[in-house]
Amino acid sequence: MTGFGYLIPADLLDVRKKDEFLMWLARLEVDIWTKKYMLLYWSQLTGAVITEDMVQIITGGNAHKTRDKG
């Protein structure tokens, strides 16, 4: 997965900055699916484990809309 590294501020590419990253991502003016992909990318870079709560935060409580219906 590539392409989002240049968008994420370098100071947020640290697992210890999880809360700051989530708040930054929640405010970003992109659709919820892009936010989820950006969260996945960030987690791969930092080694963070993604939780349901994290996805709820970045999607404004709409995590269910980002799930595969298959």
C-alpha positions as CSV (number, residue, x, y, z in Angstrom):
1,M,0.0,0.0,0.0
2,T,1.6,3.3,-1.1
3,G,0.6,6.8,-1.8
4,F,-0.4,8.3,1.5
5,G,3.0,8.8,3.0
6,Y,3.4,12.3,1.6
7,L,0.1,13.4,3.0
8,I,0.7,12.4,6.6
9,P,2.8,14.9,8.6
10,A,6.1,13.4,9.5
11,D,5.7,14.2,13.2
12,L,2.6,12.0,13.3
13,L,4.4,8.9,11.9
14,D,5.0,7.6,15.4
15,V,2.8,5.1,17.3
16,R,3.2,7.3,20.4
17,K,1.3,10.0,18.4
18,K,-1.8,7.9,17.9
19,D,-4.2,10.3,19.4
20,E,-2.8,13.3,17.5
21,F,-2.9,11.3,14.3
22,L,-6.5,10.2,14.8
23,M,-7.6,13.8,15.5
24,W,-5.7,15.0,12.4
25,L,-7.2,12.3,10.3
26,A,-10.7,12.9,11.6
27,R,-10.5,16.5,10.6
28,L,-9.1,15.8,7.1
29,E,-11.5,16.7,4.3
30,V,-11.5,13.4,2.5
31,D,-14.1,10.6,2.4
32,I,-14.3,8.0,5.1
33,W,-12.9,5.2,2.9
34,T,-9.8,7.2,2.1
35,K,-9.4,7.9,5.8
36,K,-9.6,4.2,6.6
37,Y,-6.9,3.5,4.0
38,M,-4.8,6.2,5.4
39,L,-5.2,4.7,8.9
40,L,-4.2,1.3,7.5
41,Y,-1.1,2.8,5.9
42,W,-0.2,4.6,9.1
43,S,-0.6,1.4,11.1
44,Q,1.7,-0.4,8.8
45,L,4.4,2.2,9.1
46,T,4.1,2.5,12.9
47,G,3.2,-1.0,13.9
48,A,0.0,0.2,15.6
49,V,-2.9,-2.2,15.9
50,I,-6.1,-0.8,14.5
51,T,-9.2,-1.0,16.7
52,E,-12.9,-0.5,16.0
53,D,-12.7,2.7,18.2
54,M,-10.0,4.1,16.0
55,V,-12.1,3.6,12.9
56,Q,-15.2,5.1,14.6
57,I,-13.1,8.2,15.5
58,I,-11.8,8.9,12.0
59,T,-15.2,8.2,10.3
60,G,-17.3,10.2,12.7
61,G,-19.1,7.1,14.0
62,N,-19.6,5.6,10.5
63,A,-17.2,2.7,10.6
64,H,-19.9,0.3,9.5
65,K,-20.0,2.1,6.1
66,T,-16.4,1.2,5.4
67,R,-16.9,-2.6,5.8
68,D,-17.0,-5.0,3.0
69,K,-20.6,-6.2,2.5
70,G,-19.4,-9.4,0.8
